[in-house]
Amino acid sequence: MKVPAFWSVLALWLGVCRVQAAAVFAHFMVTNTQNFTTYDWEINMVFAQQAHIDAFALNMAYGDSTNEPSLVNAFEAASAVGFQLFFSFDYAGNGAWPKSTIIDLITKYGSNSHYYQYKGKPFVSTFEGPGSASDWIDIKQTGCYFVPDWSSLGAKAALEASPGVPDGLFSWAGWPWGPHDMDTYVDASYMQYLDGKPYMMPVSPWFYTNLPGYKKNWVWNGDRLWFDRWQQVMYLQPEWVEIISWNDYGESHYIGPLHENAYAAFDIGNASYNYAAAYSHDEWRTFLPYLIDLYKTGTATITNEGVQVWFRRAPGAACTNGGTSGNTVSQFQIEFPPTEILQDKVFFSALLGSPADVSVSIGGVLQEATWSDAPDGGIGIYHGSVPFNENTGQVIVKISRNGAVIASMEGDSITTSSCLGGIQNWNAWVGMEMASATISATPQLTISEQVCVNGTGPNKFASLCGFSCSYGYCPVGACICTAMGEQRTLPNATGIKGYPLAGEDASYSGLCDFNCNYGNCDPEACGTTEVELTVPTVSDFSPPACVGGTGEGNLAGLCSFSCGYGFCPINACTCTGEGGLVLPPASQYVSGYAAPGMDATVYGPLCGFTCSHGYCPEGACATNPYGSSDGATPGTVGIKPLPCTSLAPSATFTLSAACTDGILNLPTSGPEASVNNIPAGSPAVCNEVCDFFRLLTGTCCGQGGNTTNTVEIVPSLVIPLDIPLPSGFVPNVPIIVPVPGKYDPDEVFGNPTSTPTTTTTSSSTTLAAIITTTFTTTYTSYSTFPVTQIDQNGQITTTTSSTPVVATSTGTTTTTSSGSKVTGSTDDNSGSNNDDDHTRKPRKTCRTIGAGTPLTTFLAHVPLPSSITLPAGMCLPGSDPLRIPPIPLPNTDPPCYKKDCSPCQKGACGGDRSSSGSSTGSTSPTDPTEPEQCAAGGSDAPSSERGT
């Protein structure tokens, strides 16, 4: 029998990304290990080894205090049991990781013998973070092999985010849409755009989360997901598989053991109750040795038969749904009642060496049970399900052969009274039982010798794929292969050439050609005349979005607006139209929430969406102009990271007063004020200074949006560094401060490669007097704010030019308790280095701030609440925009936003917000041409909330 040539091409395409031995990883939440001992790590690793899992992907959120001690324990445990680990940097949990921190971690652990290597390189992944894609140009200098999850962009855009940087891609799209079973269209998209680069495929057994504190409350269809997804892995043969997850209890897709000391997510997330406790998922690992061996080597041997069972412990209608939706508008999905997503059924799979019978009883009532899926050749995993049929009681599933019971799983009970607080638990109960006798059974054909023997597709593709897939032709871009086996004998060829009908697209071409040639020329999709094909505006393979909706009373306008853009929460609105997703107006970075007296659970999400996109009706919604909100309250005050300007040079400015009406009030006393002759209330360029202050406090720069003030440009200005520090403050990196007035922004955050003499300050100590050591230093001056030059005698000379030049000079700085002394040459790029141990590279300005450090430590003169703290590990990089998460503050007047594009300020803020990442701002007092990113109304794609 001759296999069609185009199937051979398909098989070749599916195999191109398998360039090295396959591997299976498990997504591991490090934050859940705060109370782990090394022994706890060892136990989890041993369980993973028993399941034939190759490594844990260590998911870590930036600044999580659990990270450092857990990594020490994890690698110690990995060494003890012989396991592998790699980093998965989470950019969604606590914001972006500084690239210097990532480089340090890879440098420290990447060469560890228990760090997973691919092609001799330390393997590194992420959860989201496409906004920091360019960081990885430098991070990859560590020699790492980089496979990020930038799923919020999709495959094509992820590769374009930083061209040439990703070595492969990981997709987070591991769950089906609505009531449908899992398909492989997203996987196919990744494999197509990767074009031979390796793909990491997600596999997950379930998804249910109800954590209001994280704004997460939805379920995705997991009914037969664990069975289906492994069949899809066998067909697609990706380079790697990552199981989501090992221990994410808050999203219910864990397959690792439960730990009573690892449930912090339920407290932090304000869960009504712990829906993971007493719901062990260990049993989902039972068949993994067989499945993983089959995937990795193409064959596997069954030595022990058994049955695996999962179901929910209460009928869907037995309790209130807890506000849970099926699907989630946070992903712009059409929402359903969860009872339309999950079925009231008992699901079961069996690992068998030959065909056997299955029986299921619920409360002693025998159900009619059969296999819906059976392996070709009889050896492998069988699958089926039976409905509850309104029965309650203990679930018992038996596997028998020729009347003899092989295995009997006596499980938990289905009841109508198992709901804690009357709230439905949509998590799955999982059980298993293995046979006592051993066998030896191996499938006759390896995976590479098998073809697709069953498949399907959406709409008109269903019949075409059903026919062609049964004969081994199942193109992944159009069809979903649901079973593999031995190649079937093809029907006699008719010689009829088939083409898509007019109005259809190229996705039908290969299918019509195959189907018509072998006698199944479906007239609904195919014809015998070649016609011009169309390019669809909405893909047949993408789920629909809501494009119109309505609501009752006060909700009518809100629902009409939001549903038109795919955001149509089922608890507030009714979707009245479906189609391709319509993108909403550009975000205005205004945080909306339910107005006083309105139900926050209903109005909160709607107001959060509509207000941020320009529609915020009074009476229904209220706003916080500074950033984040949970929809119920104003939330925290903060500004999103600004893409326009590098703020690093001015990040060291210390302000003694808030900005008012577009100007920066500088101090009028002290040596700096007298030296520079700054009168009270003198205006100054506030582009960068105010931006930094605004990021920290949510205020400054033209309060009330006043853009009428004339901004005076001071050509030469030294910002004072007289910063009183609190008693007991110990700097954690060297800090070099020149004589007051000799301002060099590189020096204020110090030299991380030098060792200072640690000094504990008294209550009156100033920043300029805390370091007592000598460094050879390269001074850098930035022309977009005043340049300070120092002569050979250490005297201050200041320029009056604002020419955009970066000038450097070298000299030796000695700081004492009484001040600083600077000697050296003032010639640019000249001088010598007499102390190699203390040599510092220019522009290396990064300071890590410890946990709980009060903001008032650095802004001591500014009247701010004493409770404000900066996040642990916050880094102020020297070349990248400053990124600071929102800080809780009282509401104040808004900063001066340009009405329709808040990241780009004008007028009162002293000119253009340059689009250059290295710019320090403009000194022009006039409004410039609108930057391109404002005109386009663009903003970064929202990060996916899945998995965080």
C-alpha positions, 0 to 999 in steps of 0.5 A: 500500500502506498501512503499519499505523498502529501501525508509524508510531507505532513509527517516530516513537518510534524517531526522537524521540531524534534531535534533532541530527546524529548522531555517532560517538565512540571510547572512548579510554584516556588511561592508555595514552598515557604514552609518546605524543608529539604525533605519536602523538596526531596519527596516531591522530586521522588514522586516526579521521578516515579512519574518519569518527569524530567525536571521542575520548571521553577515558577518564581515571581520577582521579589518573592521572599520565598525564592532565595531560601527555596532555591538553596533547598531545591538544589540541595534536594535535587543533588540528593535524589538526582533530579533536574530543575530550571527557572521559569521567571513569572512576570505577571505575579509581581511585575517585571524581573530586572534583567540584572537579577535574572543574569545573576541567578542564571550565572549562579545556578546555570552551571549546577549539575542539577540545572536542566541543560538543552544542547549544553545550555541552561534552559530558561522559560517565563510566564509572560513578560513580553514587555521585557522581551528586549532584556533577553538580548543581554540576558542571553549573553549568559549562554542560556537556551530561552523558551518563553511563554509570551502567550498573551501575544500569540505565536507570531507576535511573540517571535516578533517581540524581540526577533531572533531572541527566543530559541523556542516558544512555550504556549500556556493555552492548555484548556478548551474553550466553552463546552468544547473538547480540547483542540490543537489549533493553537499548537499548530499555530506555534509550530507553523510560526516557529518553522522548525524551532522547538515548541513546548506544549502545555498539558493540564488536567483541570482548571478551576479557580475562585480567588477574588483577591486575585480577581479570578473566578472561573472554570474551564472544561476539564472533563476529558482533558487529561486523556485527550491532551496526551493523545494530542501529544502523541500526534504532534510530537513537540520537543517538550511537554510542560505539565500545568501544574505540579502544585498550583492549588489555587487553580486546581490543576495540580498533580503533585501531593497536597501539603497543608503548609502550602495553602497560602493562596487561599488566604491571600486570594480571599477564597470562601474556602480551601477547595483543594484540601481533601481533593488529592490529584496524585492519582492523575500521575498513575499512568504517566510512566507509560504515557511519557515513555510512549511520547519520549521513545515511541514505545512503552511496556505495560507491567501493571493494569489499572483504572483511573477515575475522576468526577465532581462530588456534587451535581452542578445544580446542587449548590450555588455556583459561587459566582464562578463562570465557565470561560472568563471575560478576562480573556475576552471569552464568551462566558457560560454558566459552569453547568454548561461547561462541566458535565455531571459525569464520572470519567474513567481511563484504564491502562490495559494489555488487552480489551476488558469490560468496565462497569460503574455504579453510583450509590449501588445503581449500575450505570451503562458503561462502555469505552468511548475511546480504545487504543488501536491494537488493544494495548494502551489507554482506554477511556469512557464516561457515564452520566450521574443520571441524578444518582448519588452515593459511592462511586465504584468503577470495576475493570473485568476480563472474561468475568474476572475483576482486574481492578476495582476503584471504590471511590468517594461519594456524590452527594447534594450536601457536600458544598461548603457554605452552600458553594459548589466546589468545581474541583475534581475528585480523583481516584485509582486502583491498580491490579495486583497481578503483573503483565508485560504488554507492548503496542505492536507499532511504535508512534512513528509507525502509526498515523492518525485514524480518527479526527474532526474539525469545526463546522464544515471541516468536521466531515472532511476531517472525519474522512481524511483523518481516518486514512492518515491525512489529518493536517494540524492546521485544519483538523484535530487528530483524536486517535492514532493507529495502523494505516488503513487501506485507502479507497480506490482513487477517483482521479477527481481534483477537488477545490474549495468552493467560492468564498472559502479559503485555502484551509480547505485546499488539501482536504478537498483534494484528498476527499474528492480524490477518494470519493468524499467530495462534500458539496458543502465545502468542495467542488471540481472547479478551481476558483479564487480563494478568499482571506477570512476576516475571522478564522474558522478555528478561533472561538467567537467573541461577543460583539454586542450585548445588553443589560437591565436598568443602569447596566444597559449602557455599560453592557452595550459598550463593553459587550461590543468589545468582547467583555460581557460578564455573564453576571451583569450582561447578556451577549446578543451577538457573536463574531470576531473580536473587536478591539476596544479603544486605546487604554487611558490608564484610568482605573474604574470601580463601582460607584458608592451604593452599587453592587461591586461584584456586578458593576466592578468588572464592568466599570474597570473595563469601560472606564479604562477605555473611555466610557465611565458613566456617573452614578454607575462608576467612579474612577481613580486616575492613577492606575489599579483597582479591584473594581470594588474600591479605588485600589492602589495609586500607581502609574503604569511603566512609561515607555517613552523615557529612560528615568534612570538618570533622575531616579536619584533626585531627592525632592523636598516638596511636591510639584505644583501646577507644572513646576518643581518647588526646589529647596530654598535653604541649605548649601545647594540652594545658596550655591545655585542661587535658587529662589523660593518657588523657582520653576524647573524642568520637570520632565524626568524629575516629576516623572520619577516622583509621580511614579512613586507617589502618584502626584506631581507635574501640573496637578489638575491637568493645567497645561497653560504655565510657561515652563522656565528652563534652567540651563544649569542646576544641581539637585541637592543630595542632602538626604537625612537617613533614619537611625539604624539604616545600613546601605546594602551596596556601596554609595559614593557621594561627591561634595554637595554639588558635584552630582553624578547620577552613576555614583548615587547608587554606588558600585556593586562590584566594590566592597564598602565599609558598612556604616550604621547611621545615627538619626542625624547622619546624611547620605553624603557622610556614610561611606568611608572608602576610596574608589577610582571612578568614571564620572558620567554627566548627562546633558539633558539636565545640567552638567556638573564639571569638576576641575583638578582642584576639586572645585565645581564648575558648571556648564551652561550648554544643554548640548546632548553629549555624554561626557566622562572623566576619571578621578579618585573619590574619597568620602569621609564622615565630613564630606568628599574630596575629588581629584583627577583629570577633567579631560573627557575619556582620559585618566588612569586606573590605579586600583583594579579592584575598585574599577567600575564600569560607567552606567552600572547604576543598580541598587537593590532595596531591601524589603520593608524599606520606607519610602521616606528613607529616600524622600525624607523631606517629602510629607508622605505617609510613614506606612509606605514601603518599597517592594523587596528587591526593587532595582533601578537600572541604569539604562532601562525605564524605571518600573515601580509597582503601584503604591497604596496612597491616598487619592490626590489631584491627578497628574497632567495627562494628555487627555487621550494618551496619558503616557505622553505629557505635554505643556506643563511637564516641559516638553516632549516625552521622547520615544527613545528608550535612552532619552532623558527628556526634552528641554523644549517648553513647547508642545511637540508633535504627538509621539507616534505611540500616542497617535496609534493609541497603542499599548502593551497587550495585557498579560494573561491572568492564567496561572498567576 
